[in-house]
Amino acid sequence: MKIDPRFIEIDRASNEKEPTEVYRDQMAVIVDNLMSGYLRNPQRTDAMLRRDGMTKTADRLVELFGPNGWEQPST
């Protein structure tokens, strides 16, 4: 697993920030990575989230992007 370099920067600056600011910055990176992964390969992301017991998160992404958003429409 590769660590997002933004986490390293957040960690380095954490002593100069309030805990809530650090948490906010960390969550922004997590959400960005989650959304980017979903948009790149939604079926894989959905399967990984459900496998890891994060069904509510998977369901929320389906709500945002539509059911089976990864399926290509037939032409």
N, C-alpha and C positions, 0 to 999 in steps of 0.2 A: 504494500500500500504506500502510495506517495503522499507526503504531507503537503498540503497547500501552503505555499510560502507566506500567504497572508496570515496564517496562524502563528508563524514564527515572529513576524513583525508585531502582531497583537501581543504575543507573550513578552517580547522585549520591552514594549511600552507599558506593560500592565502595572508596573510600580508607580507610574505617573498618572494613572487614571483611577477613577472610582470603579468598584466591582461591577456596578450596573453598566458602566460604559464598556468594560471588557466583555461582559456577557452579551451586550447588544452587538458589538463588533464580531464576536465569535458566531452568534446566531446569523448575522448577515452573510458570513462566509458559508455557513452550513446551508442556508436556504438557497444561496446562489449556486452552490455545487449540486444541490438536490434538483433544482429547476433545470440547470444545464444538463445534468445527466438524464433527466426525464425527457427533455426536448431532443437530445441526441439519440436516445434509445429507450423510449417509453415502456416497451414491453419488458425489457430487461430490468429497468428500474422498478416497475410495478412488481415483478416477480421477486426481486431482492427484498423489497419492503415487506411484502406479504410473508416471505420465508422467515424474515427476522421478527415477525409479530407486529409490524407497524402498519396494520391494516387500516387504521383511521387516516394515517398520512397518505397511504395509497388511494383510499377512497376519496380523500379531499382533492388529490391531483386529478382523479377521474372526473370529479365534479367541475374542476376548473377547465379541463381540456376536453371533456366529453368522454362517454364510454367508448372503449376500444379505439381511442384516438390514434393508436399506432397502426391501425389497419388502414392500408391504402385503398381508396375507393376503386372499384372495378370500372374499367372503361370499355 
